[in-house]
Amino acid sequence: MARLLKRKLKLCVSEIVQRNQVGFIQERLLSENVLLATELVKDFNAPGMIISGC
């Protein structure tokens, strides 16, 4: 039963889960999100960055 459920979910779970969520989905790497966060923080802290309210 579990194997059948696994096979069925494997076909659609990557479409249901948002792109920035990486847990339990093949071919999605946590390191990509870490790199993105690092770049955002670096750009946010860059001199001359204009910050406006949310």
C-alpha positions as CSV (number, residue, x, y, z in Angstrom):
1,M,0.0,0.0,0.0
2,A,2.8,2.4,0.9
3,R,4.7,1.7,-2.3
4,L,1.6,2.4,-4.4
5,L,1.0,5.6,-2.6
6,K,4.7,6.6,-3.0
7,R,4.5,5.9,-6.8
8,K,1.3,8.0,-7.2
9,L,2.6,10.9,-5.1
10,K,6.0,11.0,-6.9
11,L,4.2,11.9,-10.1
12,C,2.6,15.0,-8.8
13,V,4.3,16.2,-5.6
14,S,6.9,18.4,-7.4
15,E,4.0,20.3,-9.1
16,I,2.1,20.8,-5.8
17,V,5.1,21.9,-3.7
18,Q,6.3,25.4,-4.2
19,R,9.6,25.9,-6.1
20,N,11.5,27.3,-3.0
21,Q,10.6,24.2,-0.9
22,V,13.3,21.6,-1.3
23,G,12.6,18.9,1.2
24,F,12.0,15.3,0.0
25,I,11.9,16.3,-3.7
26,Q,14.6,14.9,-6.0
27,E,16.6,17.4,-8.1
28,R,15.9,20.3,-5.7
29,L,18.9,21.3,-3.6
30,L,19.0,23.2,-0.3
31,S,22.3,24.8,-1.4
32,E,20.4,26.7,-4.2
33,N,18.2,28.4,-1.5
34,V,21.3,29.1,0.7
35,L,23.0,30.7,-2.3
36,L,19.9,32.8,-3.1
37,A,19.6,34.0,0.5
38,T,23.3,34.9,0.6
39,E,23.0,36.9,-2.6
40,L,19.9,38.7,-1.3
41,V,21.6,39.6,2.0
42,K,24.8,40.8,0.2
43,D,22.7,43.0,-2.1
44,F,20.6,44.3,0.7
45,N,23.7,45.3,2.6
46,A,25.4,46.9,-0.4
47,P,26.3,50.6,0.0
48,G,23.9,53.0,-1.7
49,M,21.0,50.6,-1.3
50,I,17.8,52.5,-1.0
51,I,15.4,50.9,1.5
52,S,11.7,51.7,1.3
53,G,9.0,50.5,3.7
54,C,7.1,47.3,3.1
